[in-house]
Amino acid sequence: MAVHGWDFDVAVVGGGPGGSSAATALARRGKRVLLLERERFPRFHIGESQLPWSNEVFRTLGVDQAIAEAGFVKKWGASFRPPGSTKEQYADFSAAVETPTPQTFQVLRERFDEVLLRHSQRCGVDVREEHRLLDATFEPDSVSLRFADAGGAEQTARVGVVVDASGRTGIIAKRFGQHEYDPLLRNIAIHAQYEGVPRAEGRRAGDIRMFTRDDMGWLWFIPLSDTVMSVGAVIPKASHQREGKQTAEESLAHYLACTPLAAALLVQARQITPARIDVDYSYLATRMAGDRWVAVGDAAAFLDPIFSTGVLLAMQGGLDAAEAIESGLRTGDLSARAFTRYESIARKRYHHFRRFVIGFYDPAFRDLWFTPKKVFGIYGAIVSVLAGNWRPSVLTRAKIRLFFALVALRRVGRRFEKA
């Protein structure tokens, strides 16, 4: 047993992007890291569309080359089409100011997550798949973990600090708090994968396509390979209660059929995976950290996927958590106080993107977005945020404020139109 009597400096519960990022960053700083993952990778996970700012995280972790060599579909932007319109509003990431590299990827998450996890192993993380955390006992100078392997054999480990990266389960975060669901983002998502879906040619072949609905819902088409397309519908919960069918399969078919331009893309397509449904998926944890624990990724928060921020939020959170933990290990302070800055940054980043997500469900926001006036550099500033820019410059922030001021004016104008 090593210094402090710990078996490991850090234990990470969960091997998704947030957990593997925290584990890799800490191992590269010379820390002894145990990672417990309840499943065997590769495994299915939703959330395939990435953002350009994730490239900076890949470089920081030293996994950028492995990602580039994995053969993922290249993504340069996204298109948004209003109901019944043949015109698209295209967000080209090359127009995004302050974005170092505008090209990113569409990924099969089972492959992408495995690339990240294997990189963690190469960096020295003790990765144990098919291991479930059974209990964590928090003591003044350590955390005692009890976990079991696939056969049910139990083991124990004593660690300095725990990273909860257990996704929506929030195994530690929910022990000390709860997930508070966003009342303005009460949506459901239904999705499946298809083959034989036509796509754009050339540079835009890999871009995500979105079709919006009159009830503020929307559909996605994400190319995952040369042949496979992820197709999904995000529907307001109130609409789903009225329109939803008995099964996920029937509901997805219904929402696709109700969007003729989207349905036309599936005439020759073949569904190759079962339809899956996710509900009430926008939330913030009431606590993201405490004495000897930190939550990252979906254990800490999850935001509606309209702008594909999920993996970026998880991985950047993993990096920030690793920095806070490394500092705490160095100073000997792993109390909740030591993680105050981490939690503050994580919440600010979440709310930065949430403002745009909430906006997209506002008709006034959509009015301006679908009829852009590319003046004063506002368009580039907005696309910069859609590319994942969570720390815009003072000038870019000013342009963003101007955009939302115009949205507010448009909202007033819509009220007068209805009067």
C-alpha positions in Angstrom: 0.0 0.0 0.0 1.3 3.4 -1.0 1.6 6.8 0.6 -1.5 7.8 2.7 -2.4 4.1 2.8 -4.3 4.5 -0.4 -4.4 1.9 -3.1 -5.1 4.6 -5.6 -5.0 8.4 -5.6 -8.2 8.6 -7.6 -11.1 6.2 -8.5 -13.2 7.1 -11.5 -16.7 5.4 -11.7 -17.7 5.2 -15.3 -15.7 5.0 -18.5 -17.5 7.3 -20.8 -16.0 10.5 -22.3 -16.1 12.4 -19.0 -14.7 9.6 -16.9 -12.0 8.6 -19.4 -11.0 12.3 -19.8 -10.6 12.8 -16.1 -8.7 9.5 -15.7 -6.3 10.2 -18.6 -5.6 13.7 -17.5 -4.8 12.5 -13.9 -2.7 9.6 -15.1 -0.7 11.9 -17.4 0.0 14.0 -14.3 1.5 10.9 -12.6 -1.5 10.0 -10.4 -2.5 6.4 -9.7 -6.0 6.0 -11.1 -8.5 3.2 -10.9 -11.4 3.3 -13.4 -14.5 1.1 -12.8 -16.8 0.6 -15.8 -19.9 -1.6 -15.4 -20.1 -2.6 -19.0 -17.7 -4.1 -21.5 -16.6 -1.8 -24.3 -17.6 -1.3 -27.1 -21.2 -0.6 -26.1 -24.0 1.5 -27.6 -24.5 5.1 -26.6 -26.4 8.0 -28.1 -24.7 11.4 -28.7 -22.8 11.0 -32.0 -22.3 14.6 -33.3 -19.2 16.4 -32.0 -18.2 20.0 -31.9 -14.9 21.7 -33.2 -13.9 22.8 -29.7 -13.7 19.2 -28.6 -10.5 19.1 -30.8 -8.8 21.2 -28.1 -9.7 18.6 -25.5 -8.4 15.8 -27.7 -5.0 17.6 -28.0 -4.8 18.2 -24.3 -5.4 14.5 -23.6 -2.9 13.5 -26.3 -5.7 11.4 -28.1 -6.1 13.6 -31.1 -4.0 11.4 -33.4 -6.0 8.3 -32.4 -9.3 10.1 -33.1 -8.0 11.3 -36.4 -6.9 7.8 -37.4 -10.2 6.1 -36.3 -11.9 6.9 -39.7 -14.8 8.9 -38.3 -17.0 10.9 -40.6 -15.8 14.5 -41.0 -18.2 17.2 -40.0 -17.9 20.9 -41.0 -21.3 22.2 -39.9 -25.0 21.8 -39.5 -28.1 22.7 -41.5 -31.5 23.7 -40.0 -34.7 23.6 -42.0 -38.0 25.3 -40.8 -41.3 23.5 -41.1 -42.5 23.1 -44.7 -39.6 25.1 -46.2 -37.1 23.9 -48.8 -34.6 26.5 -47.6 -31.9 25.6 -45.1 -30.0 27.8 -42.7 -26.5 26.4 -42.8 -24.0 26.9 -39.9 -20.5 26.5 -41.4 -17.9 26.1 -38.6 -15.3 27.8 -40.9 -17.3 31.0 -40.2 -17.0 30.6 -36.5 -14.7 33.2 -35.0 -12.2 32.1 -32.3 -12.5 28.5 -33.4 -9.0 27.0 -33.9 -10.0 24.1 -36.1 -13.5 24.2 -37.7 -13.6 20.5 -38.7 -14.8 17.9 -36.3 -16.4 14.4 -36.4 -19.6 12.4 -36.4 -18.8 9.3 -34.4 -20.2 5.9 -33.6 -20.1 6.3 -29.9 -19.3 2.7 -29.2 -16.0 3.2 -31.2 -15.3 6.7 -30.1 -15.7 5.9 -26.4 -13.5 2.8 -26.7 -10.8 4.9 -28.4 -10.8 7.2 -25.4 -10.9 4.3 -22.8 -8.0 2.4 -24.5 -6.0 5.7 -24.5 -6.6 5.9 -20.7 -5.1 2.4 -20.4 -2.1 3.4 -22.5 -1.6 6.4 -20.2 -1.5 4.1 -17.1 -5.0 4.0 -15.9 -6.1 0.7 -14.2 -9.2 0.1 -16.3 -11.6 -2.6 -15.0 -14.5 -3.2 -17.3 -17.6 -5.1 -16.1 -17.0 -3.9 -12.6 -19.9 -2.3 -10.6 -19.5 0.0 -7.7 -21.4 -1.4 -4.8 -20.7 1.1 -2.0 -18.4 4.0 -1.1 -17.6 4.8 2.5 -16.4 8.4 2.9 -13.9 8.8 5.7 -11.9 11.9 6.8 -8.7 10.7 5.1 -9.9 8.4 2.3 -12.8 6.7 0.5 -13.3 3.0 0.8 -14.8 1.4 -2.2 -16.5 -1.9 -2.6 -17.1 -3.2 -6.1 -17.9 -6.5 -7.9 -16.7 -8.0 -11.2 -18.9 -9.7 -13.8 -19.0 -12.9 -11.8 -20.1 -11.2 -8.6 -16.7 -11.5 -6.8 -16.3 -8.5 -4.5 -13.2 -6.4 -4.1 -12.2 -3.3 -2.2 -9.9 -0.4 -2.7 -9.0 2.6 -0.6 -8.6 5.9 -2.6 -8.0 9.5 -2.0 -10.9 10.9 -4.0 -13.7 9.6 -6.3 -14.9 11.0 -9.6 -18.5 10.2 -10.3 -18.8 9.7 -14.1 -21.6 7.1 -13.8 -23.9 9.0 -16.2 -27.5 9.6 -15.4 -27.2 7.0 -12.6 -25.2 9.6 -10.7 -24.3 7.1 -8.1 -22.4 9.6 -5.9 -24.0 12.8 -7.0 -27.5 11.5 -6.1 -26.3 10.3 -2.8 -25.5 13.9 -1.7 -28.0 15.7 -3.9 -30.3 15.2 -6.8 -30.8 15.9 -10.5 -33.1 18.9 -11.0 -34.8 18.7 -14.4 -35.1 21.8 -16.4 -38.8 23.0 -16.6 -38.2 24.7 -19.9 -36.7 21.7 -21.6 -39.2 18.9 -20.9 -38.6 16.9 -24.1 -38.3 13.3 -25.1 -36.1 11.8 -27.8 -36.7 8.7 -29.9 -34.0 7.4 -32.2 -32.7 4.6 -34.4 -30.1 3.9 -37.1 -30.8 3.5 -40.8 -29.0 2.5 -44.0 -29.7 3.8 -47.4 -30.5 7.4 -46.5 -29.3 9.9 -49.2 -27.0 12.6 -48.1 -25.3 15.7 -49.4 -22.2 15.4 -51.6 -18.7 16.8 -51.1 -17.7 18.7 -48.0 -21.2 18.7 -46.5 -21.8 15.0 -46.8 -20.9 14.5 -43.1 -22.9 17.4 -41.7 -25.8 17.0 -39.4 -29.2 17.9 -40.8 -32.1 19.1 -38.7 -35.8 19.6 -39.5 -37.8 21.7 -37.1 -41.5 21.2 -36.3 -44.3 23.8 -35.6 -44.4 22.6 -31.9 -40.7 23.5 -31.5 -39.7 19.9 -31.8 -37.1 18.8 -34.3 -35.6 15.8 -36.1 -31.9 14.9 -36.7 -30.0 13.1 -39.4 -26.4 12.3 -38.5 -24.2 10.3 -40.9 -22.2 7.8 -38.8 -20.4 6.0 -41.7 -20.5 5.7 -45.4 -23.7 3.7 -45.0 -25.3 4.3 -41.6 -27.4 7.3 -40.5 -28.6 8.1 -37.0 -32.2 9.4 -37.2 -34.0 10.8 -34.2 -36.9 13.1 -33.1 -36.8 15.4 -30.1 -40.5 16.2 -29.2 -41.9 18.4 -26.4 -43.3 16.1 -23.7 -46.7 17.7 -24.0 -46.8 17.0 -27.7 -45.7 13.4 -27.1 -48.4 12.9 -24.5 -50.9 13.8 -27.3 -49.3 12.2 -30.3 -47.1 9.4 -29.0 -47.9 5.9 -29.9 -47.8 2.7 -27.8 -44.2 1.8 -28.7 -41.0 3.7 -29.5 -41.0 2.2 -33.0 -44.5 3.4 -33.7 -43.8 6.9 -32.2 -40.6 7.4 -34.3 -42.4 6.3 -37.5 -45.2 8.7 -36.7 -42.9 11.8 -36.1 -41.0 11.0 -39.2 -44.2 10.7 -41.3 -45.4 14.0 -39.9 -42.3 15.8 -41.3 -42.6 15.2 -45.1 -39.2 16.6 -46.0 -37.6 14.2 -43.6 -39.8 11.3 -44.5 -38.8 11.7 -48.1 -35.2 10.9 -47.2 -36.3 7.5 -45.8 -38.3 6.2 -48.7 -35.5 3.8 -49.7 -34.0 3.4 -46.2 -33.8 0.4 -44.0 -33.9 0.6 -40.2 -31.1 -1.5 -38.7 -31.4 -0.9 -35.0 -34.4 -0.9 -32.6 -35.9 2.5 -31.8 -34.9 3.8 -28.3 -36.5 6.5 -26.2 -35.0 8.9 -23.7 -37.1 11.1 -21.4 -36.6 14.2 -19.2 -33.0 14.5 -20.1 -32.1 18.1 -19.4 -31.0 18.6 -15.8 -28.4 19.9 -13.4 -27.2 18.2 -10.2 -27.8 20.2 -7.1 -24.3 19.3 -6.1 -21.4 18.6 -8.4 -18.7 18.1 -5.7 -18.2 17.5 -2.0 -15.6 16.2 0.4 -13.4 13.8 -1.6 -15.8 13.5 -4.6 -16.4 15.3 -7.9 -19.1 14.6 -10.5 -18.5 15.0 -14.3 -20.4 14.3 -17.5 -24.0 13.2 -17.3 -23.6 12.6 -13.5 -23.3 16.4 -13.1 -25.5 17.7 -15.9 -27.1 17.0 -19.2 -28.3 19.5 -21.8 -30.8 19.1 -24.6 -28.8 17.9 -27.7 -30.0 20.5 -30.2 -26.4 21.9 -30.5 -24.5 18.6 -29.7 -22.8 19.9 -26.6 -23.0 16.7 -24.6 -19.5 15.2 -25.2 -17.8 18.5 -25.1 -19.3 19.4 -21.7 -18.4 15.9 -20.4 -14.8 15.9 -21.6 -14.0 19.5 -20.7 -15.6 18.8 -17.3 -13.3 15.8 -17.0 -10.2 18.0 -17.7 -11.3 20.7 -15.2 -12.1 18.1 -12.5 -8.6 16.5 -13.0 -7.0 19.9 -12.6 -8.9 20.5 -9.3 -8.1 17.0 -8.0 -4.4 17.3 -8.9 -4.3 20.6 -7.0 -6.1 19.1 -4.0 -3.7 16.1 -3.9 -0.8 18.5 -4.0 -2.0 20.7 -1.2 -3.6 17.9 0.8 -7.1 19.6 0.6 -9.7 17.4 -1.0 -12.7 19.0 0.8 -15.7 20.5 -1.0 -14.0 23.9 -0.6 -11.2 22.7 -2.9 -13.7 22.0 -5.7 -15.7 25.2 -5.5 -14.0 26.7 -8.6 -14.5 23.5 -10.6 -18.2 23.5 -9.8 -18.6 27.2 -10.6 -16.9 26.8 -14.0 -19.0 23.8 -14.8 -22.3 25.5 -14.0 -21.3 28.7 -15.9 -20.4 26.6 -19.0 -23.7 24.8 -18.8 -25.7 28.0 -18.6 -23.7 29.6 -21.4 -24.9 26.9 -23.8 -28.3 26.6 -22.1 -29.1 30.1 -23.1 -28.8 29.1 -26.8 -30.7 25.9 -26.3 -33.6 27.7 -24.6 -33.4 30.3 -27.4 -33.8 27.7 -30.1 -37.2 26.7 -28.6 -38.2 30.4 -28.8 -40.0 31.3 -32.1 -38.4 34.8 -32.1 -34.9 33.2 -31.9 -35.8 30.9 -34.8 -37.1 33.8 -36.8 -33.8 35.6 -36.7 -31.7 32.4 -37.1 -33.6 31.3 -40.2 -33.3 34.8 -41.8 -29.8 35.8 -40.9 -28.5 39.3 -41.5 -24.7 38.8 -41.6 -23.9 42.3 -40.2 -21.6 43.5 -37.4 -20.1 40.0 -37.2 -23.1 38.6 -35.3 -23.4 35.5 -37.4 -19.8 34.5 -36.9 -20.2 35.0 -33.1 -23.3 32.9 -32.9 -21.8 30.1 -35.0 -18.7 30.2 -32.8 -20.9 29.3 -29.8 -22.6 26.5 -31.9 -19.0 25.3 -32.6 -18.5 24.9 -28.8 -16.9 28.2 -27.9 -17.5 28.3 -24.1 -15.1 31.1 -23.4 -15.8 33.8 -26.0 -13.8 37.1 -26.1 -15.2 40.4 -24.9 -16.0 41.4 -28.4 -17.8 38.1 -29.2 -19.8 38.3 -26.0 -20.9 41.8 -27.1 -22.1 40.5 -30.4 -23.9 37.7 -28.7 -25.7 40.2 -26.4 -26.7 42.2 -29.5 -28.2 39.1 -31.1 -30.3 38.3 -28.0 -31.4 42.0 -27.9 -32.6 41.6 -31.4 -34.4 38.4 -30.4 -36.2 40.3 -27.6 -37.3 43.0 -30.1 -38.5 40.3 -32.4 -40.5 38.7 -29.6 -42.2 42.0 -28.9 -42.9 42.3 -32.7 -44.5 38.9 -32.7 -46.9 39.9 -29.9 -48.0 43.0 -31.8 -48.6 40.9 -34.9 -50.9 38.6 -32.9 -52.7 41.5 -31.3 
